[in-house]
């Protein structure tokens, strides 16, 4: 049917042609299609076709590619062309994109000799982060510590591969302060000197995991291999769960809350606040996410208790938001357990076969106690060694024991038959006593003992609550102070 308005040319120029009317196609349209088809046919196989993209889109693609491969350094045009189909070579099709990249503050352009023809130079491209000196976790922390007025999370997020994981790790450990409503809008500040305290209770892994299943000898047996894979998966899950549930012998709920930072085995975590096991930590509901700060002034939402937490937090269990590393956190807890066992053996009279008496009293019980002490490790080791010496009647090992009045005993207990810790009627060899005391001091100075207790930032929850309850009773002026005296 003929078009009565004389617009028959629309059929050929503005409608897509079919295979039937290819011979009646308008000459201009056919030329355009031929140019496009020839342009796309020149693209090698496996190289993306970007003939339909604008120069701005190509620049954005190159920028994203350079950022994702920033650890590779400067990339030649051949690598970019192979992955993106954008020709950035000298005199290439996308020379306009090259000029745009040279003016882009996020891109470094460097001329180097062409490997195929060293007499010629070619451009190489790399991503330029805002903080180019930040390349790993130590330099990241150093950069934040230099920014006294804070630095935006977004300005650090493109420094290197894995920088966001390191930023989150620094926040979890409390090495930096973060302020902001959302993770991407956070401003990170240096913390300064940390105030760390030990929690009461000796920590260890919650329970033993099932033994590692043995791999079948006949790997062609599909049934045996399926059973083996299921048992291996159960073993890995049980081991991961064990690393997330830490056992303690003193109720931790009096000293720390869910979501607060806690150090176990030398690794920093948050006390688990997850309410959904099928979601990662950053996808948990906002009410169940740990706060950016390492301490909290109040408990998390009561609705979390109604929904139920994934991991229990009770008088004997500290739940962590991640598993301990096998070669670090778990190893430190195992070493601490062995060090405590050695101390108990010495205190119980089995210290190297010296026949030492059972140790009693505050000086000896402090290193063995589950309660944290304000004394440092060197002082505790010295007290423990002195008590071992006292059990032999050697006092401070500088001669005869000293009485409270400052006078020496007339005769050393170790030299009096029948009074020493050895067999009745037999004096203890002073060299043997010295070895026992040195052994006790060495055992009490074991660095692994520092992993026996959990560590947190700031004062414990019970101390903070006690302060807040009594702060109103503290005089704030001389007048109030005089009234208190009356």
C-alpha positions as CSV (number, residue, x, y, z in Angstrom):
1,X,0.0,0.0,0.0
2,X,1.4,3.3,-1.1
3,X,2.0,6.1,1.5
4,X,-0.4,8.9,0.6
5,X,1.8,11.5,2.3
6,X,4.9,10.8,0.2
7,X,7.0,9.5,3.1
8,X,8.0,6.3,1.4
9,X,11.7,7.0,2.1
10,X,11.1,6.3,5.8
11,X,10.7,2.6,5.1
12,X,14.3,2.4,3.8
13,X,16.2,5.1,5.7
14,X,14.7,4.9,9.2
15,X,13.5,1.3,9.6
16,X,15.8,-1.6,10.2
17,X,16.1,-3.6,7.0
18,X,15.1,-7.3,6.8
19,X,16.8,-9.9,4.8
20,X,14.1,-9.7,2.1
21,X,14.6,-6.0,1.3
22,X,18.4,-5.9,1.5
23,X,18.5,-5.2,-2.3
24,X,16.2,-2.2,-1.9
25,X,18.2,-0.7,1.0
26,X,19.0,3.0,0.7
27,X,22.6,3.6,-0.4
28,X,23.4,5.9,2.5
29,X,22.2,3.5,5.1
30,X,24.0,0.6,3.6
31,X,27.2,2.6,3.6
32,X,26.8,3.3,7.3
33,X,26.2,-0.3,8.2
34,X,29.2,-1.3,6.1
35,X,31.5,1.1,8.0
36,X,30.3,-0.2,11.4
37,X,30.6,-3.8,10.4
38,X,34.1,-3.2,9.0
39,X,35.1,-1.4,12.2
40,X,33.9,-4.2,14.4
41,X,35.4,-6.8,12.1
42,X,38.9,-5.3,12.6
43,X,38.8,-6.0,16.4
44,X,40.8,-9.2,17.2
45,X,39.0,-12.1,18.7
46,X,38.9,-12.0,22.5
47,X,39.3,-8.2,22.6
48,X,36.1,-6.2,23.7
49,X,34.4,-4.1,21.1
50,X,34.2,-0.5,22.3
51,X,33.4,1.2,19.1
52,X,30.0,2.3,20.5
53,X,31.5,3.9,23.6
54,X,32.3,7.6,24.0
55,X,35.7,8.9,25.0
56,X,34.4,9.7,28.5
57,X,33.2,6.1,28.9
58,X,36.5,4.8,27.7
59,X,38.4,7.0,30.2
60,X,36.2,5.7,33.0
61,X,36.8,2.1,32.0
62,X,40.6,2.7,31.9
63,X,40.4,4.4,35.4
64,X,38.6,1.4,36.9
65,X,41.0,-1.1,35.3
66,X,44.0,0.8,36.6
67,X,42.5,1.0,40.1
68,X,41.8,-2.7,40.2
69,X,45.3,-3.5,39.1
70,X,47.1,-0.7,41.0
71,X,49.5,-3.2,42.7
72,X,50.9,-4.1,39.2
73,X,52.3,-0.6,38.8
74,X,52.6,0.9,35.3
75,X,50.8,-1.0,32.6
76,X,51.7,-0.8,28.9
77,X,49.0,0.0,26.2
78,X,49.1,-3.6,25.0
79,X,47.8,-4.9,28.3
80,X,45.0,-2.3,28.4
81,X,44.0,-3.0,24.8
82,X,43.8,-6.7,25.4
83,X,41.5,-6.3,28.4
84,X,39.5,-3.3,27.4
85,X,39.8,-3.0,23.7
86,X,40.9,0.7,24.1
87,X,44.0,1.6,22.0
88,X,46.2,3.9,24.0
89,X,49.3,3.4,21.8
90,X,51.1,6.3,20.2
91,X,49.0,7.3,17.2
92,X,46.3,4.8,18.1
93,X,42.6,5.1,17.5
94,X,42.0,6.4,21.0
95,X,44.6,9.2,21.1
96,X,41.9,11.5,22.5
97,X,41.5,9.2,25.5
98,X,45.3,9.4,26.0
99,X,45.1,13.2,26.3
100,X,42.3,12.9,28.8
101,X,44.2,10.5,30.9
102,X,47.3,12.8,30.9
103,X,45.1,15.5,32.5
104,X,43.4,13.2,34.9
105,X,44.8,13.6,38.5
106,X,44.0,10.0,39.2
107,X,46.4,8.7,36.5
108,X,50.2,8.6,36.2
109,X,51.6,8.6,32.7
110,X,55.2,7.7,32.2
111,X,57.2,7.4,29.0
112,X,59.5,4.3,28.8
113,X,61.4,2.7,25.9
114,X,59.4,0.4,23.7
115,X,60.5,-3.2,24.4
116,X,60.1,-4.1,20.7
117,X,61.9,-1.0,19.5
118,X,64.0,0.7,22.2
119,X,64.7,3.7,20.0
120,X,61.0,4.7,20.4
121,X,59.2,5.7,23.5
122,X,55.7,4.6,24.6
123,X,53.4,5.7,27.4
124,X,52.6,3.5,30.4
125,X,49.7,4.1,32.8
126,X,49.2,3.6,36.5
127,X,46.6,4.5,39.1
128,X,47.5,7.5,41.3
129,X,46.0,7.3,44.8
130,X,45.6,10.4,46.9
131,X,48.1,9.0,49.4
132,X,50.8,7.4,47.2
133,X,53.1,6.6,50.2
134,X,50.4,4.3,51.7
135,X,51.3,0.8,50.5
136,X,50.6,-1.5,53.4
137,X,49.1,-1.6,56.9
138,X,52.1,0.0,58.8
139,X,52.3,2.9,56.3
140,X,48.5,3.2,56.5
141,X,48.6,3.6,60.3
142,X,51.5,6.0,60.0
143,X,49.6,8.2,57.6
144,X,46.5,8.3,59.8
145,X,48.7,9.2,62.8
146,X,50.0,12.2,60.9
147,X,46.5,13.4,60.1
148,X,45.7,15.1,63.4
149,X,42.5,16.5,62.0
150,X,41.3,13.2,60.6
151,X,41.2,11.7,57.1
152,X,38.2,10.5,55.2
153,X,37.7,6.8,54.7
154,X,37.0,7.4,51.0
155,X,40.4,9.1,50.5
156,X,42.2,6.0,51.9
157,X,40.1,3.4,50.2
158,X,42.0,3.4,46.9
159,X,45.5,3.3,48.4
160,X,46.3,-0.4,47.7
161,X,44.6,-3.7,47.3
162,X,43.0,-4.8,50.6
163,X,43.2,-1.4,52.2
164,X,39.6,-1.5,53.4
165,X,40.3,-4.8,55.2
166,X,43.3,-3.2,57.0
167,X,41.2,-0.1,57.9
168,X,38.5,-2.3,59.4
169,X,41.2,-4.3,61.3
170,X,42.7,-1.0,62.7
171,X,39.2,0.0,63.8
172,X,38.5,-3.3,65.4
173,X,41.8,-3.2,67.4
174,X,41.2,0.4,68.4
175,X,44.4,1.6,66.9
176,X,42.4,4.4,65.2
177,X,39.2,6.3,66.0
178,X,36.4,6.4,63.4
179,X,33.5,8.8,63.5
180,X,30.6,8.9,61.0
181,X,27.1,7.6,60.4
182,X,28.0,5.0,57.7
183,X,31.2,3.1,56.9
184,X,31.8,4.9,53.6
185,X,31.3,8.3,55.3
186,X,33.6,7.7,58.3
187,X,36.4,10.1,59.2
188,X,39.4,8.3,60.8
189,X,41.5,9.9,63.5
190,X,44.7,8.9,65.3
191,X,44.0,7.4,68.7
192,X,47.2,8.2,70.5
193,X,48.4,6.2,73.5
194,X,46.1,3.3,74.3
195,X,44.9,2.4,77.8
196,X,44.7,-1.4,78.0
197,X,43.6,-3.6,80.9
198,X,43.4,-7.3,81.5
199,X,40.1,-9.1,82.2
200,X,39.8,-11.5,85.0
201,X,39.8,-15.2,84.1
202,X,42.2,-17.5,82.2
203,X,41.2,-18.0,78.6
204,X,41.5,-21.2,76.5
205,X,39.8,-22.8,73.6
206,X,36.3,-23.9,74.4
207,X,36.4,-27.6,73.5
208,X,38.2,-30.2,71.6
209,X,37.4,-30.6,67.9
210,X,36.8,-34.1,66.3
211,X,40.0,-35.6,64.9
212,X,40.9,-34.9,61.3
213,X,39.4,-37.5,59.1
214,X,41.8,-39.8,57.1
215,X,41.7,-39.5,53.4
216,X,40.6,-42.8,51.7
217,X,43.3,-44.8,50.0
218,X,41.0,-45.6,47.1
219,X,40.2,-42.1,45.7
220,X,38.2,-43.6,42.8
221,X,35.5,-44.8,45.2
222,X,33.0,-42.0,45.0
223,X,31.0,-43.1,48.0
224,X,34.1,-43.1,50.3
225,X,35.2,-39.8,48.9
226,X,31.8,-38.3,49.5
227,X,31.8,-39.4,53.1
228,X,35.4,-38.1,53.5
229,X,34.4,-34.7,52.1
230,X,31.4,-34.4,54.5
231,X,33.6,-35.3,57.5
232,X,36.3,-32.9,56.4
233,X,33.7,-30.1,56.1
234,X,32.3,-31.0,59.6
235,X,35.9,-30.9,60.9
236,X,36.6,-27.4,59.4
237,X,33.3,-26.0,60.7
238,X,33.9,-27.4,64.2
239,X,37.4,-26.0,64.3
240,X,36.2,-22.6,63.1
241,X,33.5,-22.6,65.8
242,X,36.0,-23.6,68.4
243,X,38.2,-20.6,67.5
244,X,35.2,-18.3,67.9
245,X,34.1,-19.6,71.4
246,X,36.7,-18.9,74.1
247,X,36.4,-20.5,77.5
248,X,37.1,-18.5,80.7
249,X,36.8,-19.4,84.4
250,X,35.4,-16.0,85.6
251,X,32.2,-14.4,84.3
252,X,33.3,-11.9,81.6
253,X,29.9,-10.2,81.3
254,X,30.7,-8.1,84.3
255,X,33.7,-6.5,82.6
256,X,32.9,-6.3,78.8
257,X,29.8,-5.9,76.5
258,X,28.9,-7.3,73.2
259,X,30.4,-5.3,70.4
260,X,33.4,-4.1,72.4
261,X,37.0,-4.8,71.3
262,X,38.7,-7.7,73.0
263,X,42.2,-9.2,72.5
264,X,42.6,-12.9,72.6
265,X,45.8,-14.7,71.9
266,X,47.4,-11.5,70.6
267,X,44.6,-10.9,68.0
268,X,41.9,-8.2,68.2
269,X,38.2,-9.1,67.8
270,X,34.8,-7.7,68.8
271,X,32.6,-9.6,71.2
272,X,30.2,-11.2,68.7
273,X,26.9,-9.4,68.2
274,X,25.7,-11.2,65.1
275,X,22.0,-12.2,65.0
276,X,22.0,-13.8,61.6
277,X,24.4,-16.6,60.8
278,X,23.7,-16.4,57.0
279,X,25.1,-12.8,56.8
280,X,28.6,-11.5,57.0
281,X,29.5,-8.9,59.7
282,X,29.0,-5.9,57.5
283,X,25.6,-7.1,56.4
284,X,24.1,-7.6,59.8
285,X,21.2,-5.4,60.9
286,X,22.5,-2.0,62.1
287,X,21.3,-2.7,65.6
288,X,23.5,-5.8,65.7
289,X,26.6,-4.3,64.2
290,X,29.6,-3.5,66.5
291,X,30.0,0.3,66.9
292,X,33.1,2.0,65.4
293,X,34.4,2.8,68.9
294,X,36.1,0.0,70.9
295,X,34.1,0.7,74.0
296,X,30.4,1.2,74.6
297,X,28.5,3.2,77.2
298,X,25.4,0.9,77.0
299,X,24.4,-2.5,75.8
300,X,23.1,-3.1,72.3
301,X,19.4,-3.1,71.4
302,X,17.1,-5.3,73.5
303,X,15.6,-6.5,70.3
304,X,18.8,-8.5,69.6
305,X,18.1,-10.4,72.8
306,X,14.6,-11.2,71.6
307,X,15.8,-12.3,68.2
308,X,18.7,-14.3,69.7
309,X,22.4,-13.9,69.1
310,X,24.2,-16.4,66.9
311,X,26.9,-17.2,69.5
312,X,26.2,-17.4,73.2
313,X,27.8,-15.1,75.8
314,X,27.6,-16.6,79.3
315,X,29.5,-16.9,82.5
316,X,32.0,-19.4,80.9
317,X,32.1,-18.3,77.2
318,X,33.4,-15.3,75.3
319,X,32.1,-15.3,71.7
320,X,34.3,-13.7,69.0
321,X,33.2,-12.2,65.7
322,X,35.9,-14.2,63.8
323,X,38.1,-17.3,64.2
324,X,41.6,-17.3,65.6
325,X,44.5,-17.8,63.2
326,X,46.0,-21.3,63.5
327,X,49.6,-20.2,63.5
328,X,49.1,-17.2,65.8
329,X,46.1,-16.9,68.0
330,X,45.5,-20.6,68.6
331,X,49.3,-21.3,69.0
332,X,49.5,-18.5,71.6
333,X,46.7,-19.9,73.6
334,X,48.2,-23.4,73.5
335,X,51.6,-22.0,74.6
336,X,49.9,-20.1,77.4
337,X,48.1,-23.2,78.6
338,X,51.4,-25.1,78.7
339,X,53.2,-22.3,80.6
340,X,50.4,-22.2,83.2
341,X,50.7,-26.0,83.6
342,X,54.4,-25.6,84.2
343,X,53.9,-23.0,86.9
344,X,51.3,-25.1,88.7
345,X,53.7,-28.1,88.6
346,X,56.4,-26.0,90.3
347,X,54.0,-24.5,92.8
348,X,52.6,-27.9,93.7
349,X,56.0,-29.4,94.6
350,X,56.9,-30.9,91.2
351,X,59.3,-28.3,90.0
352,X,62.1,-30.2,88.5
353,X,62.3,-32.9,91.2
354,X,63.7,-30.5,93.9
355,X,61.2,-31.5,96.5
356,X,59.9,-27.9,96.9
357,X,57.1,-27.5,99.4
358,X,53.6,-26.5,98.2
359,X,53.6,-22.7,97.7
360,X,51.0,-20.6,99.5
361,X,50.3,-17.0,100.1
362,X,49.7,-13.9,97.9
363,X,53.1,-13.8,96.3
364,X,52.9,-17.3,94.9
365,X,49.3,-17.3,94.1
366,X,49.3,-14.1,92.0
367,X,50.9,-15.6,88.9
368,X,48.6,-18.6,89.3
369,X,45.4,-16.8,90.0
370,X,42.6,-16.2,87.5
371,X,42.3,-12.6,88.7
372,X,44.2,-9.9,86.9
373,X,46.9,-8.0,88.7
374,X,48.2,-4.5,88.4
375,X,51.8,-5.7,88.8
376,X,53.9,-6.2,85.7
377,X,55.2,-9.5,84.6
378,X,58.8,-8.9,85.9
379,X,57.6,-8.1,89.4
380,X,55.3,-11.2,89.4
381,X,58.1,-13.5,88.3
382,X,60.4,-12.1,91.0
383,X,57.7,-12.6,93.7
384,X,57.2,-16.2,92.5
385,X,60.9,-17.0,92.6
386,X,61.2,-15.5,96.1
387,X,58.4,-17.7,97.3
388,X,60.0,-20.8,95.9
389,X,63.2,-19.8,97.7
390,X,61.3,-19.2,100.9
391,X,59.8,-22.8,100.6
392,X,63.4,-24.0,101.0
393,X,64.1,-21.5,103.8
394,X,66.5,-19.5,101.6
395,X,64.6,-16.2,101.7
396,X,66.0,-13.9,99.0
397,X,68.8,-16.4,98.2
398,X,71.3,-13.9,99.6
399,X,72.1,-15.9,102.7
400,X,70.0,-16.6,105.7
401,X,66.3,-15.6,105.6
402,X,65.5,-12.2,107.0
403,X,62.9,-11.7,109.7
404,X,60.5,-8.8,109.6
405,X,62.6,-7.0,112.2
406,X,65.7,-7.1,109.9
407,X,67.5,-9.8,111.9
408,X,68.9,-13.0,110.3
409,X,68.1,-16.4,111.5
410,X,70.9,-18.0,113.4
411,X,70.9,-21.1,111.2
412,X,69.7,-21.6,107.6
413,X,66.7,-23.9,107.4
414,X,68.3,-25.7,104.5
415,X,71.2,-26.7,106.7
416,X,69.1,-27.9,109.6
417,X,68.5,-31.6,109.3
418,X,64.8,-32.6,109.4
419,X,63.5,-29.1,108.6
420,X,64.3,-29.0,104.8
421,X,61.9,-29.9,102.1
422,X,64.0,-33.0,101.2
423,X,64.1,-36.3,102.9
424,X,64.1,-36.2,106.7
425,X,67.5,-35.8,108.2
426,X,69.1,-34.8,104.8
427,X,70.1,-31.2,104.0
428,X,69.2,-29.8,100.6
429,X,72.1,-29.0,98.3
430,X,72.3,-25.2,97.9
431,X,73.1,-25.6,94.2
432,X,69.9,-27.7,93.7
433,X,67.9,-24.9,95.5
434,X,69.4,-22.3,93.2
435,X,68.5,-24.3,90.1
436,X,64.9,-24.7,91.4
437,X,64.6,-20.9,92.0
438,X,66.1,-20.1,88.6
439,X,63.7,-22.6,87.0
440,X,60.7,-21.0,88.8
441,X,61.8,-17.5,87.8
442,X,62.2,-18.7,84.2
443,X,58.8,-20.3,84.2
444,X,57.1,-17.2,85.7
445,X,58.8,-15.0,83.1
446,X,57.5,-17.0,80.1
447,X,56.2,-14.5,77.6
448,X,53.4,-17.0,76.7
449,X,51.8,-16.2,80.0
450,X,50.7,-12.8,78.7
451,X,48.2,-14.6,76.5
452,X,46.5,-16.2,79.5
453,X,44.0,-13.4,79.9
454,X,41.9,-11.3,77.6
455,X,42.6,-7.6,77.1
456,X,40.3,-4.7,76.5
457,X,40.5,-0.9,76.0
458,X,39.7,1.3,78.9
459,X,38.5,0.4,82.3
460,X,36.2,-2.7,82.7
461,X,32.5,-2.5,82.7
462,X,32.1,-3.0,86.4
463,X,34.6,-0.3,87.3
464,X,33.0,2.2,84.9
465,X,29.5,1.5,86.3
466,X,30.8,1.9,89.8
467,X,32.4,5.3,88.8
468,X,29.2,6.5,87.1
469,X,27.1,5.6,90.2
470,X,29.3,7.5,92.6
471,X,30.6,10.4,90.5
472,X,27.8,12.6,91.8
473,X,29.0,12.1,95.3
474,X,32.5,13.5,94.6
475,X,33.0,17.1,95.8
476,X,33.7,19.5,93.0
477,X,34.4,22.6,95.0
478,X,36.1,23.7,98.3
479,X,32.7,24.4,99.8
480,X,31.5,20.9,99.2
481,X,34.7,19.5,100.4
482,X,34.4,21.4,103.8
483,X,30.8,20.2,104.1
484,X,32.0,16.6,103.7
485,X,34.5,17.1,106.4
486,X,31.8,18.3,108.8
